[in-house]
Amino acid sequence: MNALNNILENLPHLSADDIIQTLGSEMHEKEFPELDKLGNYPKFIQDAIYIIEFDTELAMNGVGGVLENWINCIIPKIIKAFQNIGANQEADILSQIYAIYQTSPYSDEIETLRKSFYLYTSCDIWSLLETYVEQEKNKYIANKQQTD
């Protein structure tokens, strides 16, 4: 059983923090689904994965790493994940950076915008993600109970 199926099976007993921590520690294990194959999992799980992956890549390789590595192909999903958790400023910044990158990959404006990301401000992305995961987890459980 992969980590995602294990999370879903134990969802009623897991806090949002447990879910986020498990995802963060299991995402790069060999049995974890590839990022482009998450469509069968609940949206809140997908969103958490996209944000964790973005944060990891941003912290390790900077915005250039995000734009130039394989994660580039899921930037629209990362933007949507930021919107879903209420981090609209982060979504807007990433949207702007992505648009600039597509026409002018070495623009100084990308560097300027990069300094507005949550890593460099007081925005608490993890609190937003935790609140979102908790709310969506509860909705998912309630819907599941109604259909079972």
Secondary structure, DSSP 4 states (H G I P E B T S, - for coil): --HHHHHHHTGGG--HHHHHHHHHHHTTSTTSPPGGG-TTS-HHHHHHHHHHHHHHHHHHHHHHHHHHSGGGGGHHHHHHHHHHHT-HHHHHHHHHHHHHHHH-TT-HHHHHHHTTSGGGSS--HHHHHHHHHHHHHHHHHHHHHHH-
